[in-house]
Every structure is written in structure tokens, then in C-alpha cells.
């Protein structure tokens, strides 16, 4: 959706500029650029033997290298949002009072009949009890129905306790709390047909616990372990890896095209600022102690596109470099105002996106005049 939206929007913007700008600009009166003398002095430092470009690129390289060493990935969907403190407190209180948490993790035990499903539930219950003893889980919500075999073994005890038990069950059935158990049973109407039982599991997440729960599911026929959060994390990880590969392929393709069209030196002058902007965008997360995730890569797609634009502007308008710098500066400022301010968002995913975009775009602005340095060296030769 993001790709389709971007392509449609950019195509419409390009068509609008081509169709309207030549007509509207006929009546524009040329005026001196704001801060023209400063712009020309800044452009001048990229030529001659001035050391500013070397110092700038060294600082950016150090920033990028240090940040990349500190950066790490985290595809946990829970890290993409910041839960308000009062809601977190309510959740902790509910967990304490009920013994149940809000995680979407459960077993689905299926049988060809209610009796078979209950037998498999009993077998799984023994394994979950062992995991609780090991401390890998804190509990599991087993539906309070037993198979006929288990019921038969408890029959004598039930007969003795039945009057008191039945009285309490009648009260419990009339209470709204009992309705929650019905949601854990699927199918098996009238005692026939395939039946599925849901068994939510409580406990902190860990690789050891997840492996043990998966093993418990595979050891009982008709049992499936479901962890919606882990499934989404795996999906996000796969998409992040795919975008990383596409970004690398895009950089290689861009370099190949410009090397063929302009030669290796000019292609390097265009691609190096783009690589630096991408690296500094990710490095900013490392310095800020934030993880790299799928939204970071979405921001890098914009950083790459914007960085290529800035470099191309300088590469094709050397004679009016001060005007180009003014245009690039204006574009950078509007990008920061419209998208860079997302860094102040209280939602982690949006803040992550804004930080990568702001750092990457600002780096692209600083480094994009590199092509002017290369062109002036060629002219002096």
C-alpha cells in the first residue's frame, strides 16, 4: 500500500509540475536569492584545496560507524507502541487478581469427538503441569471438563461431594463469569463431531519456554501451539530482511546505471552521499539506544530517494550551484517540518521512523555537494 500510494503521488506531482510550472512561471520576476553571498561562500569551500569536505565526511563516517556498532534489530510487535502507564497498571492488576495475562498464546487441542478432545486435553495438562513446576510457565487455563476415564476414576469422590458441588455449580452457571469458559470450546454440539479446545497459557516469554511449549504440542496428537505475537514478529522480521536486500540492490543498480552513463567517478560522487545518509539514519538509532525494525527500513526507502535527488541536483546544475543549494536546503527544511517532527511522537514506531528520516535527510543535505568537489578537481586537471 505504501508503494502504490507513493508511486501514484509522485507520478501526479511530476505531471503537475510538467503541465503547470512552465505556464505559471512565465510571469515570475527573477529576484536575488536570499542569503546569496553565504550560499556562494559555502559552495566555494567544496572547491580548491579546502579541507572542509574531508573533515565533514570523516565526521559523518565516524558517526555512522559508531552508531552501526551500537544498533541492533528488534522485530517484536510489542516494541512498536508505548502503552500508557495507567493501562499497564490496570493490566498488571487484572493479571494479579485472575492469574491470567493478555498474551495471545494458546494451544488448540482437536479431536474427532468431544471425548477424544478431552482425552488429549488431559494428556497435555500433565505436560503443562511439569512445565509449571520447572518455572517455564505460570499457569494454563484448562477447561474444567474431564474425559470419561478421568471422570470414572473420580466418581467415588464426586458422589460424596456432589450435593455441595452441585449447589455451587448452579450458582456458578448463573454467574456471568461462567460464560467465558464457553468461548474455549469450538464444535462438538450434541456430543458429536470434531471438537476443539483452546488452552491459554500464562507466563513470561523466553526462547526456552517457547521451545518447551512447542515440544509439548507436538507430543500430543491433534494439538497445535498458537502464538499470534510470535507469528507477527516472524512476519516483520522477514519483511525487514527483504527490504534490506531491496535497498542494497537499489544502491547497486543506481551505481551501475550512473557509472555507465557518467563514469565511475561521477557515479561515486552521487552514490557515496546516499550510502552515508542511509548509514547515518540507522546509526542515529544506535546512538539513541533504539532498535532497528521494519519502520526504520520504510524511512530508509525515503532517505535513499531523497538523497539521490539531492546528489543529482548538484550533479546537473554546477553553473548555478548556489541556486541548487538554496533549492536543496528548502527541500530539506520542508521535509524536516513535515516528516522529521515525527521523532517527537509518543508512539515508538512513529518516533523511530522520524528519527531515521531526519538523520538520513540531514546527512544527505550535508554530503550531496560532493559531486561539485569531484567536478572541480577534473576542471583543475
C-alpha positions as CSV (number, residue, x, y, z in Angstrom):
1,X,0.0,0.0,0.0
2,X,2.8,2.4,0.8
3,X,4.5,1.7,-2.5
4,X,1.3,2.1,-4.5
5,X,0.5,5.3,-2.7
6,X,4.0,6.7,-3.2
7,X,4.1,5.9,-6.9
8,X,0.7,7.4,-7.6
9,X,1.5,10.5,-5.6
10,X,4.9,11.1,-7.1
11,X,3.6,10.5,-10.6
12,X,0.8,13.0,-10.1
13,X,3.3,15.6,-8.7
14,X,5.6,15.2,-11.6
15,X,2.8,15.5,-14.1
16,X,1.5,18.6,-12.3
17,X,4.9,20.3,-12.4
18,X,5.4,19.5,-16.1
19,X,1.9,20.7,-17.0
20,X,1.6,23.8,-14.9
21,X,5.0,25.1,-13.9
22,X,6.1,26.3,-17.4
23,X,2.9,28.1,-17.8
24,X,2.8,29.7,-14.3
25,X,6.5,30.6,-14.2
26,X,6.3,32.9,-17.3
27,X,5.2,35.8,-15.2
28,X,7.7,35.2,-12.4
29,X,10.2,38.0,-11.9
30,X,13.7,36.9,-11.0
31,X,15.0,38.2,-7.7
32,X,18.3,37.8,-5.9
33,X,18.4,34.7,-3.8
34,X,18.0,35.1,-0.1
35,X,21.4,34.8,1.5
36,X,23.1,34.5,-1.9
37,X,26.6,35.6,-0.6
38,X,26.5,32.9,2.2
39,X,25.4,30.2,-0.3
40,X,28.2,31.1,-2.7
41,X,30.8,31.0,0.1
42,X,29.5,27.6,1.2
43,X,29.7,26.3,-2.3
44,X,33.2,27.7,-2.6
45,X,34.5,25.6,0.3
46,X,33.8,22.5,-1.8
47,X,36.4,23.6,-4.3
48,X,40.1,24.2,-4.3
49,X,42.2,22.7,-1.5
50,X,39.8,23.4,1.3
51,X,39.7,20.6,3.9
52,X,36.1,21.1,4.9
53,X,34.8,18.2,2.7
54,X,37.3,15.8,4.1
55,X,36.6,16.8,7.7
56,X,32.8,16.6,7.1
57,X,33.0,13.2,5.6
58,X,35.3,11.9,8.3
59,X,32.9,13.1,11.0
60,X,29.9,11.5,9.2
61,X,31.9,8.2,8.7
62,X,32.8,8.1,12.5
63,X,29.2,8.9,13.4
64,X,27.9,6.1,11.1
65,X,30.4,3.5,12.2
66,X,29.9,4.1,15.9
67,X,26.1,4.1,15.6
68,X,26.0,1.0,13.4
69,X,28.1,-0.9,16.0
70,X,25.6,0.1,18.7
71,X,22.5,-0.6,16.6
72,X,20.6,-3.8,17.0
73,X,17.4,-5.2,15.5
74,X,14.1,-5.9,17.3
75,X,11.1,-7.2,15.4
76,X,8.8,-7.6,18.5
77,X,5.5,-6.0,17.6
78,X,5.1,-5.0,21.3
79,X,8.1,-2.6,20.9
80,X,6.3,-0.6,18.2
81,X,4.0,1.1,20.7
82,X,4.2,2.7,24.1
83,X,1.4,1.5,26.4
84,X,0.1,4.3,28.7
85,X,1.1,3.8,32.3
86,X,-2.4,3.7,33.7
87,X,-3.4,0.9,31.2
88,X,-0.3,-1.0,32.1
89,X,-1.1,-0.7,35.8
90,X,-4.7,-2.0,35.1
91,X,-3.3,-4.9,33.1
92,X,-0.9,-5.9,36.0
93,X,-3.8,-5.7,38.5
94,X,-6.0,-7.9,36.3
95,X,-3.2,-10.4,36.0
96,X,-2.6,-10.5,39.7
97,X,-6.3,-10.9,40.5
98,X,-7.2,-13.5,37.9
99,X,-3.9,-15.3,37.3
100,X,-4.4,-14.7,33.5
101,X,-2.5,-12.3,31.3
102,X,-3.4,-10.7,28.0
103,X,-0.9,-12.5,25.8
104,X,-2.3,-14.2,22.7
105,X,-0.7,-17.6,23.2
106,X,-2.6,-20.8,23.5
107,X,-2.9,-24.4,22.5
108,X,-5.7,-25.7,20.2
109,X,-6.5,-29.4,21.1
110,X,-8.7,-31.0,18.4
111,X,-10.4,-34.4,18.5
112,X,-12.9,-36.2,16.2
113,X,-15.3,-36.2,19.2
114,X,-15.6,-34.2,22.4
115,X,-14.4,-37.3,24.3
116,X,-11.2,-37.6,22.2
117,X,-10.5,-33.8,22.6
118,X,-10.9,-34.1,26.4
119,X,-8.5,-37.1,26.5
120,X,-5.9,-35.2,24.6
121,X,-6.5,-32.2,26.8
122,X,-5.8,-34.3,29.9
123,X,-2.6,-35.6,28.3
124,X,-1.4,-32.1,27.5
125,X,-2.4,-30.9,31.0
126,X,0.1,-33.3,32.6
127,X,2.9,-31.9,30.4
128,X,1.9,-28.3,31.2
129,X,1.9,-29.1,34.9
130,X,5.5,-30.3,34.5
131,X,6.4,-27.0,32.7
132,X,4.9,-25.1,35.6
133,X,7.0,-27.0,38.1
134,X,10.1,-26.0,36.1
135,X,9.0,-22.4,36.2
136,X,8.8,-22.0,32.4
137,X,5.1,-21.0,32.6
138,X,3.0,-19.6,35.5
139,X,-0.2,-21.4,34.5
140,X,-2.6,-22.6,31.8
141,X,-6.4,-22.2,31.6
142,X,-7.6,-25.8,31.2
143,X,-11.3,-26.1,30.7
144,X,-12.8,-27.8,33.8
145,X,-14.2,-30.8,31.9
146,X,-12.5,-34.2,32.1
147,X,-12.6,-37.3,29.8
148,X,-14.7,-40.3,30.8
149,X,-11.7,-42.1,32.0
150,X,-10.7,-39.3,34.4
151,X,-14.3,-38.9,35.4
152,X,-14.7,-42.6,36.2
153,X,-11.6,-42.5,38.5
154,X,-13.1,-39.5,40.3
155,X,-16.6,-40.9,40.5
156,X,-16.5,-42.1,44.1
157,X,-15.1,-38.8,45.3
158,X,-17.7,-36.9,43.3
159,X,-20.6,-38.9,44.8
160,X,-19.5,-37.9,48.3
161,X,-19.1,-34.3,47.4
162,X,-21.9,-34.0,44.8
163,X,-24.5,-32.2,47.0
164,X,-22.2,-29.3,47.9
165,X,-20.6,-29.2,44.4
166,X,-23.9,-29.2,42.6
167,X,-25.2,-26.3,44.7
168,X,-22.1,-24.3,43.9
169,X,-22.2,-25.2,40.2
170,X,-25.8,-23.9,40.0
171,X,-24.7,-20.6,41.4
172,X,-21.6,-20.5,39.1
173,X,-23.6,-21.3,36.0
174,X,-25.9,-18.4,36.7
175,X,-23.0,-16.0,37.1
176,X,-21.5,-14.1,34.1
177,X,-18.0,-15.5,34.9
178,X,-19.0,-18.9,33.6
179,X,-19.7,-17.6,30.1
180,X,-16.0,-17.2,29.5
181,X,-15.4,-20.9,29.5
182,X,-17.8,-21.4,26.6
183,X,-15.5,-19.4,24.4
184,X,-12.8,-22.0,24.8
185,X,-14.8,-24.8,23.2
186,X,-15.5,-25.0,19.4
187,X,-17.7,-27.5,17.8
188,X,-18.9,-30.8,19.3
189,X,-22.5,-29.8,19.5
190,X,-24.7,-32.5,20.9
191,X,-21.7,-34.6,21.8
192,X,-20.7,-35.5,18.3
193,X,-18.5,-34.0,15.6
194,X,-15.0,-32.5,15.7
195,X,-14.3,-30.6,18.8
196,X,-11.5,-28.1,19.5
197,X,-10.5,-26.8,23.0
198,X,-8.5,-23.6,23.5
199,X,-6.0,-23.7,26.4
200,X,-4.5,-20.2,27.0
201,X,-1.0,-20.2,28.7
202,X,0.3,-17.7,31.1
203,X,4.0,-16.8,31.7
204,X,6.9,-14.7,30.7
205,X,8.2,-15.2,27.2
206,X,11.6,-16.9,26.7
207,X,13.2,-19.0,24.0
208,X,13.4,-22.0,26.4
209,X,9.7,-21.7,27.3
210,X,8.6,-21.3,23.7
211,X,10.6,-24.4,22.7
212,X,9.2,-26.4,25.5
213,X,5.6,-25.4,24.7
214,X,6.1,-26.2,21.0
215,X,7.5,-29.6,22.0
216,X,4.5,-30.3,24.3
217,X,2.2,-29.5,21.4
218,X,4.0,-31.9,19.0
219,X,3.9,-34.7,21.6
220,X,0.1,-34.8,21.8
221,X,-1.8,-35.7,18.6
222,X,-4.3,-33.1,17.3
223,X,-2.6,-30.3,19.3
224,X,-1.3,-27.0,17.8
225,X,0.7,-24.3,19.5
226,X,-0.6,-20.8,18.5
227,X,1.4,-17.6,19.3
228,X,0.0,-14.7,17.4
229,X,2.6,-12.3,18.6
230,X,5.5,-14.5,17.6
231,X,3.9,-15.1,14.2
232,X,3.7,-11.3,13.6
233,X,7.3,-10.9,14.9
234,X,8.4,-13.5,12.4
235,X,6.5,-11.8,9.6
236,X,8.0,-8.4,10.4
237,X,11.5,-9.9,10.5
238,X,11.0,-11.4,7.1
239,X,9.7,-8.2,5.6
240,X,12.6,-6.3,7.2
241,X,15.2,-8.7,5.7
242,X,13.5,-8.3,2.3
243,X,13.6,-4.5,2.4
244,X,17.3,-4.6,3.4
245,X,18.0,-6.7,0.4
246,X,16.0,-4.5,-1.9
247,X,17.8,-1.3,-0.6
248,X,21.2,-2.9,-1.2
249,X,20.1,-4.0,-4.7
250,X,18.7,-0.5,-5.4
251,X,22.0,1.1,-4.4
252,X,23.9,-1.3,-6.6
253,X,21.6,-0.7,-9.6
254,X,21.7,3.1,-9.2
255,X,25.5,3.0,-9.1
256,X,25.7,0.7,-12.2
257,X,23.4,3.0,-14.2
258,X,25.2,6.2,-13.4
259,X,28.6,4.5,-13.8
260,X,27.5,3.5,-17.3
261,X,26.1,7.0,-18.0
262,X,28.6,9.3,-16.3
263,X,31.6,7.2,-15.5
264,X,32.8,5.7,-12.2
265,X,34.0,9.0,-10.6
266,X,30.7,10.9,-11.0
267,X,28.8,7.8,-10.1
268,X,30.8,7.6,-6.9
269,X,30.0,11.3,-6.2
270,X,26.3,10.5,-6.4
271,X,26.2,7.2,-4.6
272,X,28.6,7.9,-1.7
273,X,26.4,10.6,-0.1
274,X,23.4,8.2,-0.4
275,X,25.3,5.4,1.3
276,X,26.3,7.8,4.1
277,X,22.8,9.1,4.5
278,X,21.4,5.5,4.8
279,X,24.2,4.6,7.3
280,X,23.7,7.7,9.4
281,X,20.0,7.1,9.5
282,X,20.5,3.7,11.1
283,X,23.4,4.9,13.2
284,X,21.1,7.5,14.8
285,X,19.1,4.7,16.3
286,X,22.2,3.1,17.7
287,X,23.3,6.3,19.4
288,X,19.7,6.8,20.7
289,X,19.6,3.3,22.0
290,X,16.6,2.4,19.8
291,X,16.2,-0.9,17.8
292,X,16.1,-1.2,14.0
293,X,12.8,-2.5,12.8
294,X,10.5,-2.6,9.8
295,X,9.6,1.1,10.2
296,X,13.2,2.1,10.2
297,X,13.6,0.4,6.8
298,X,10.5,2.2,5.5
299,X,12.2,5.5,6.4
300,X,15.4,4.5,4.7
301,X,13.4,4.0,1.4
302,X,12.5,7.7,1.6
303,X,16.1,8.7,2.7
304,X,17.5,6.8,-0.3
305,X,15.1,8.5,-2.8
306,X,15.7,12.0,-1.3
307,X,19.5,11.5,-1.1
308,X,19.6,10.5,-4.8
309,X,17.6,13.7,-5.7
310,X,20.0,16.0,-3.8
311,X,23.1,14.5,-5.4
312,X,21.5,14.6,-8.9
313,X,20.6,18.3,-8.4
314,X,24.2,19.2,-7.8
315,X,25.5,16.9,-10.5
316,X,23.4,18.6,-13.2
317,X,23.4,22.3,-12.2
318,X,27.0,23.1,-11.5
319,X,26.8,26.5,-13.1
320,X,24.1,27.6,-10.7
321,X,25.3,25.7,-7.6
322,X,24.1,28.4,-5.2
323,X,20.6,28.2,-6.6
324,X,20.8,24.4,-6.3
325,X,21.9,24.6,-2.7
326,X,19.1,27.0,-1.9
327,X,16.6,24.6,-3.5
328,X,18.1,21.6,-1.7
329,X,18.1,23.5,1.6
330,X,14.4,24.5,1.2
331,X,13.5,20.9,0.3
332,X,15.4,19.6,3.4
333,X,13.7,22.1,5.7
334,X,10.2,21.2,4.4
335,X,10.9,17.5,4.8
336,X,12.1,18.1,8.4
337,X,9.0,20.1,9.2
338,X,6.5,17.7,7.6
339,X,8.1,14.3,8.5
340,X,11.1,14.9,10.7
341,X,8.9,16.1,13.6
342,X,7.6,12.6,13.9
343,X,10.6,12.0,16.1
344,X,8.6,13.7,18.9
345,X,5.8,11.2,18.7
346,X,4.9,9.2,21.8
347,X,4.4,6.1,19.7
348,X,7.7,4.1,19.4
349,X,7.2,3.0,15.8
350,X,6.5,6.6,14.6
351,X,9.3,8.1,16.6
352,X,11.7,5.5,15.2
353,X,10.6,6.4,11.6
354,X,11.0,10.1,12.2
355,X,14.5,9.8,13.8
356,X,15.9,7.7,10.9
357,X,14.3,10.1,8.3
358,X,15.6,13.3,10.0
359,X,19.2,12.0,10.4
360,X,19.3,10.5,6.9
361,X,17.9,13.5,5.1
362,X,20.1,15.9,7.0
363,X,23.2,13.8,6.2
364,X,22.2,13.7,2.5
365,X,21.9,17.5,2.6
366,X,25.4,17.9,4.1
367,X,27.1,15.3,1.8
368,X,25.3,15.8,-1.6
369,X,27.7,18.7,-2.8
370,X,30.4,16.0,-3.1
371,X,29.9,15.9,-6.8
372,X,31.0,19.6,-7.0
373,X,34.3,18.7,-5.4
374,X,34.9,16.0,-8.0
375,X,33.9,18.2,-10.9
376,X,36.3,21.0,-9.8
377,X,39.2,18.6,-9.5
378,X,38.6,17.4,-13.0
379,X,38.5,21.0,-14.3
380,X,41.7,21.8,-12.5
381,X,43.4,18.8,-14.1
